[in-house]
């Protein structure tokens, strides 16, 4: 047996995390709780990939109650996107010494609506995880799998994710490619963390955790800037004012956000190619 918490115990622990952070969010959906809820769901989704490789039956539909947790993840994502944009707008206002009170108020109203929507829908999304028969079945199968079987399965999943990401990185990256690399890299990092949690001496030779984390940070910043532009466009589509100075101010803000998208995209492309050791061609 591994010296740390077993894969089986860690699997059930992630279910309990979802329940815990869901309860916190239903009480008060602050940004930290929403983030932790989404993180727990991401880890459980990574378990889905690992379990499929281990040939645990029925995992595709049941390992994390796929359809209902996807709904929960989407709702939490919409709320978190708004909360992140509030934080980024405050940082931009401080950096540029310019205020955008109309947009800030719109984001705050959007946050309140998402919190109400979040509070209404998820209560029946996730039943008590450890009592669910499918979770018990999968947990038992995980407990019975040998260390060698678990590690070999993890290597296959990691190799597959890394190969797909590296293949994309070898080409001339467009936004869709960069988004897919972000998904593959994050999923691989979660799976690697799952294995390292129970097998701390495990080594994945293709890419380090630090490299995957640097890719995740760079592509995450790029993703946040994309959301900046998308969110601002939604606000501007609803903005009704005859004040030309206000319109000019927000057009300047939109141009600044677009410049951030370009800069973070170029940086992410170069960093992805560097960390995956491929030729730097981002054209």
N, C-alpha and C positions, 0 to 999 in steps of 0.2 A: 504493500500500500504506500502511496505517496506520503511524505512527512507532513504536508500541510492539509488544509481542508480538501476533501475529495471532490471530484467532478460532480458526483451525485449531490453532495451537500451544497456545493456552490450553485448548482442548477436550482434547487429549491430555495436557496437564499435569494436568487434574483426574482423569483415569484413573490417572495415576502417583501422584497424591496418595492416592487410595483404596487402592492397593496398598501404599504406604508406611505409611500409618497403620493399615491392617489388620495388617500385619506387627508394628508396634509394639504393637498391642492384643493380638495373640496371644502376644506375649512378656510384656507387663505391661499390663493394661487399666486404666491410671490414668485419672482423669477428664479430663485434658487431651488425651490421645490419643483417647479415645472421642469427646470433643467435636469434635476436628479431623476424625475419620473421618466423623461425621455431617454436619459442615459441607461436606466434600468431596462427599458424596453429594447433599446439597441443591443444591449448585452444578451438579452434573451433571444433576439433575432439572430445573433451570431451563434447562439446555441443551436438554433434551428438548422443552420448550415452544417455544423459539426455533427448533429444527431442524424441528419440525412446521410452523411458519409458513413456513420456507424451502422447504417441500415436499420434504424429503429422505425418500425412501421407506424403509419398514420401521423408522422411528425409534420408533414406538410400542412395539414389542416388543423392540427391540435396542439403543437408544442407550446404555443403561447396564445392559443385561441385566436388564430390568425386574423379572421375578418374583424372581430370585435376589438382586438387590440390595435389593429391598423387604424380603426376609427378613433380610438383614444389617442394614438400617436399623432394623427393628423390634427385633432383638436388642440392637443398640447403644442404642436408645432406652430399652429396659427397664432396661439397666444404668445409663445416664446418669440416668434418673429417680431411681433409688435413691441414686446418688452425690450428686445435687443435694439430696435430702432429708436426707442425713447432714449436709451442709454447712449447710442451713437450720436443722436441729434444733440444731446446735452454736451457731449464731448466736442462736437463740431462747433457749437455755439461758443463754447469757452475758448476754443482754439482761435476762432476768427473774430471774436468779440462782436458777434452779430446774433440777434435773436429772431426766432421764427415762431412767435406765440400762437399764431393761427394753426400752424401745422402741429405744434406740440399739443394743443388742445384736441385736435382731431385724433392724434395718436392715443391720447388718454381716453377719449370716448371709445375708440376702437378696442382698447385694452379692456375697459369695463364690459363691453358687449361680449368679448371673447371669454371673459371670466364667467359671465352669466351663462353663456352657452356651454362652457366647459362644465359648470356645476350642474347643469340640467341633465346632460347626456351620459356621463361615464359611470353612473352609480351601478348599473347592471352590466357593465362591460366586462369586468374582471371578477369572477366568483372567487371564493377562497381557493387559492391555487393548490395548496398541498392536499386539499380534500377532493380535488377533481380526479376522477378515475384515470384519465389519460395521463395526467401529470405523474400520478403514482406509478403507472405502468412504465413510463419513460424513465422516471427516477430509478425504478428497480433495475431496468435494463442498463442504465448508466452505472449503477452500483455493481452489477455483475460483469461489466466489460473489463478486460484486463488492461493493465497500464500500457502494455505494448500495443494493443488494439486502439486505445484512445490516442496515443501519441502518433501512431502511423496514420490514423484517420485525420488527425490535425494537420500533419505534414501535407497530406494530399489536398486538403481544403486550402491551406496557406499557399501551396505551390500554384494551385489553380487561380486563386485571387491575384497573387503577385504576377503570374504570367499574363493574365488578362490586362492588368494595369500597365505592365511594362510594354506589352504589345501596342497599347494605345499611345504610350509615351514615346515610342520610337517613331511615330509619324508626326506630321505637321498638326499640332493640337488645335482643335476648335473648342468652343465652349461645351458642346455635348461630350466630347472626349474627356475634357477636364472634369466635368461633373461625374462621369462614370469612374474615372480614376479615383476621385474623392470617395465614392461609395465603396469601391473595391478595397482601397487602402484602409478605410475606417473599419470595414468588416474584418479584414485580416488582422488589424491591431486588436480588436476586441477578442477575436478567437485566440490570438497569441497571448493576450493577457489572461484569458480563461485557463489556458494550459500552464502558463507560468505561475498562476496562483496555486495550482496543485503540484506542479512539477517545476520548481524554481531553477533547476539545472538544465532545462530544455533550451536548446539553441536552434534558431531558424536562420540558416546561413545566407539566404538570398537577400535579406534586408533586415536592418535592426529596428527595434521598437522606436528608438530615437529618430531614425530616418522617417518612419511612418508617421510619427507624431509631427515632425516638421512639415511633411507634406499635408497632413490634416490641418495644421494651423494656417498654412499659406492658402490652401484651397478654401478653407473656411472663411478666411478674410475676404477672398474674392467673392464667395457666395453671399456674404453679408452685404457687400457693395452692390451686388445685383438686386438683392431685396431692397436696398436703399432706393434704387431707381424705380423699381416696381411699386413700392409703397408710396413714394412721392408722386408718381404718375396717377395713382388712384386718388390721392388727395387733390391734385391739380384738376382732375376731371370733374371734381365736385366744387371746386373753388369758384365762387361767384363774387366778383368785385370789379368795380369800375376804376379802382385806384391803380394807375399805371405803375407807380413806384412799387406797389406790392407785387404786381405781375412780373416786373423786371427782377425784383429781389428773388423770387422763386424760380425764375428762369435761370438766373445765375447759380442758384443752389443746385438745380438740375444739371447744369453744365459741369459744376464741380463734382457732383456725384458720378457723372459719366466718366470724368477724367480719372476718378478713383477706380472705377471698374477696369479701365484700360491698364492702369498701373499695377493693380493687384493681379490682373490676368497675366500680364507679362512676367511678373515676379513669380507667380505660381508655376507657370510653364517652365521657366528656367530652373526653379528649385526641384520640380518633379523629375526633370531630366538629369539633374545633377545627382539626386539621391538614388535614382534608379540606374545611374551610370549609362546613359544613352546620349547620343549626339544631340547637341543643343540646337534644335530647329523649331522655332515657334511661329514660323510664318504661316 
